[in-house]
Amino acid sequence: MSESATVLVVDDTPTKRYILSSWLRRAGHRVIEASGGEEALATLAVQRVDLVILDVRLPDIPGHEVCERIKADAATASIPIIQVSANAITVADRAEGLERGADAYLAEPIEPAEFAATVEAMLRYYRARWRAEQMAERLAGLADVTLRMNEAETFDELLSVAVEGSAGVLGRFSGTLALLPDGRTRRYRARPGEGATSHPAGPDLLDRLSGMVQREAQRAHVFTLQATEWRGLLPDVQIEGSSTGVLCRTKNSGSPIYLGVESNPPLDADEVNLLRQLGQQLALAVAALRAYTEEHAIALTLQRSLLPTRIPEVPGLRVAMRYQPAADNIEVGGDFYEVLPIGDRVLVAIGDVEGHSLHAATVMAELRHAMRASLIGQVDLSASLDLLNQMMRRYHPRMTATLCMMLIDPATGEVEVANAGHIPPLFAGPGCAYHHLGNLLLGALPETYTVDRLKLPPGGTLLLFTDGLVEDRAISLDESLERARSLAETVEDDLEEFAERILGAFGSREDDVALVAVRRDK
């Protein structure tokens, strides 16, 4: 005999209802009775029913129509229906009943053994089908949650997705704990259909939780804790009964993550497996995001270590410098700037080595130091660029770089400009404009680099930046360059504010950005 079920018996004859109901109750089932079609449909709207025994001839609505309406409603379509009749007993009658939605058809008089066997067969089949459909739905939910966890860009988003997804897939109150690179333990919880909420957690909570369970060889350990045990760890916990959770570790993780759900009623084997898979996917996603965060921090530290650490004091000249790493790239780039006093003058340079990699950063550092060295014996911008071009072509023949060098005399305002393929300097202020394009970029072909001589008036400002500021997939370069020019028509008294406004106007970028603003004192 299968497990107990709730069965709705629909028949307008009290004696017949009594007999059918008696057989069902003796088999251990719970019985609900209805004397007509309208009453049956109203009952199904408010009661969970596992099986319907339906008479074909009813006084208000024909049994076939009742059957069709039950099967047409998404909320009741999966309920098996056994039609019974003492009058419609021909082959044609049975065929019509089955064609209009019945799952089985019994003609009276009905033998008790046949009736019981038919009921058990219907329940067995539909319960197996329901479990298969539920598992398919849960597996689809697992796939969706896994995808969204892998797409999460922050730990807060990742943990929120994990608890909301677990609550949705398993239909239970869910919670998670994870130790993140900043040293804090994050705790999130969610009920089915609700958004996740974050709550404080002690720094040693995961260690204490790990100490309460037996450590096993596998990296995912499933266990159950009672509410009293949880309150010893978290006084504000909302669990009233027991909870089942999984502690998961990845191969290289030092600290586990915890993912758990309320276990009232207890989880079956399929639910435990789903919880284990959700926990393992969360552990992998946390480890991947942790590694990305750490690599990004290392890359940023390395990038900044290759740039000047401070702005030199230059009498008569004010300088503001900015470096902004790409928003979604953990690799170091080749953007750099330089401000270097040379006698009574000052060299202001900005450049960009192609690519994003450790090799690009290494070439950038080599180029920057070679540029500084080229100015020790003689100060000739054309000769320096020629030397740097030869260096790139000889030692890095498959790489190129742009570089703009300006030699400024703060006392007179005289400026020498030599540009190897970089975005031209921008004369900021009312009516501002770009200086004309320079020569070929470094590393491409032999080139004779020209030097232009300009005048920077008292209070005048020059702006240099790398292409990461203005390159955008959705906007033409000319349009972005014009936007930068328009923004630079207004120059704040505070040069730092000016640089910050220009950088902030373009927001997060897909590429690294270096920016230098130079102003001659009035």
Helices and strands as residue ranges (DSSP letters): E 6-10, H 14-26, E 30-34, H 37-46, E 51-55, H 63-72, E 81-85, H 91-99, E 104-107, H 112-151, H 155-170, E 174-179, E 185-190, E 197-199, H 205-211, E 220-225, H 227-233, E 243-248, E 257-262, H 269-305, E 317-324, E 333-342, E 345-356, H 358-377, H 381-395, E 401-408, E 414-420, E 426-428, E 433-434, E 452-455, E 461-465, G 467-469, H 477-487, H 495-506, E 513-520
